[in-house]
Amino acid sequence: VFTDGPFSTLAWVGEEEYDDNSRWKLGVDILDSTDPIYLTETITHEVGHLITLNSDQIVQDKNSTYTPHQNTAVCPQFISDEGCSTPQSYINKFYQKYWAVIYEDWLEMVYKTDASDKDEFYKAVGEFYSKYQDQFARPYAATNIKEDMAVSFEYFVLNPKSTGNGISAAKMRFYYEFQELVALRQQMIQSMCSYVQ
């Protein structure tokens, strides 16, 4: 539990120790957590990160340096700052299906932007989103593949199964391919509904 003042960051997840994705921290801002709907959406989003970035999904070798530039010599699957994804990982499959064709554009348009300049960074994300708007559920999903997966997971858990034909709708249905995540969705919904009662 933390606060950075009202109306700022509601929640976040991060590795407990740098370069160790086997243990994670979840932070929730006590001042921003009064809206139960927004809190539910945000916590579900953060759970999406935990499911897709943990040590079962991404392998970290302490002797390797990872960057988002794809390099099959270092990692034959999707590679990120966090490490090398496993062949059957959710993020590798998501990358192959939805990001492989737009990834180089993302590197050029978003990744190369100075992330410390928030205005410049979010302007770049907005331009990337505008170029591929039909592929994202909302603009924030265009930030990077990790956020796109978390947004898609949030929609997967909290909404009926999408029936649309577009890529963003397909991303929301992506998680239905995994029996364990369908079971998790049901468990989360039942827990949230019983909490409301």
Sequence and secondary structure as in RCSB ss.txt:
>XXXX:A:sequence
VFTDGPFSTLAWVGEEEYDDNSRWKLGVDILDSTDPIYLTETITHEVGHLITLNSDQIVQDKNSTYTPHQNTAVC
PQFISDEGCSTPQSYINKFYQKYWAVIYEDWLEMVYKTDASDKDEFYKAVGEFYSKYQDQFARPYAATNIKEDMA
VSFEYFVLNPKSTGNGISAAKMRFYYEFQELVALRQQMIQSMCSYVQ
>XXXX:A:secstr
 B S TTS  EEEEEEETTEEEEEEEEEBGGG   HHHHHHHHHHHHHHHHHHSTTTEE  TT    SS  TTT 
SS EETTEEE TT HHHHHIIIIITTTHHHHIIIIITS TTSHHHHHHHHHHHHHHTGGG SSGGGGG HHHHHH
HHHHHHHHS      SHHHHHHHHGGG HHHHHHHHHHHHHHHHHH 
